[in-house]
Every structure is written in structure tokens, then in C-alpha cells.
Amino acid sequence: MNGCLMMGAGGITIDEGAMIAANVQLISNNHDPLDLQVLTCKPVRIGRSAWVGAGATILPGVTVGDGAIVAAGAVVTKDVAPNTIVGGNPARLIKTINR
């Protein structure tokens, strides 16, 4: 979608059926806080049929599980379990989806 930022030095995987809304940031790299010249990399994965809402930010090392939903504007700092909805900053569990 329009306005997405994908910083892929650490690797980004977007599985089949995943949906990424406008202005989402997928960030797989960061600077080491002790040495800003060092780039640290951790992969980001968006699972099958997951949905990342507009303006959400997914930080390095995070996996969004299959069928999960990330609410618009969320900042995801930890893995998201499959078939759950998370939102907020930092993102927290809102509900489990019964599929």
C-alpha cells in the first residue's frame, strides 16, 4: 500500500494472504545503543492471512502470527500470537479470534 516503509536489512517475510495497509512500517534493523555505527538486524515475519492496520509499526524480531490482526497505529514490540487482535503503544492483546 501507499506510504509503507520496509527496512529489510534483517529480512522481512510476508506470507501468503497477508494484508498490509497504508503507512505501515516493517523495521528489521536498528542501531546498537552502545555503538551507533553498528547495525543490528532481526527478521520480521507477517504470517498467513494476517492483517496489519494503517500506520502500524512492526519492530525488529517480531513475528505476527497467522490470522492475527494488528490495529491501526499500533507499535508492535513483541510477537503476536496467531488468531489474536493487538493494538496500542506498545501493542497489547485486545481479544482472541475464534475461527
PyMOL commands that set and color helices and strands:
alter all, ss='L'
color gray80, all
select strands_A, chain A and resi 5-7+12-14+19-20+25-27+29-31+39-41+44-46+51-52+57-58+63-64+69-70+75-76+84-87+92-96
alter strands_A, ss='S'
color yellow, strands_A
deselect
rebuild
show_as cartoon
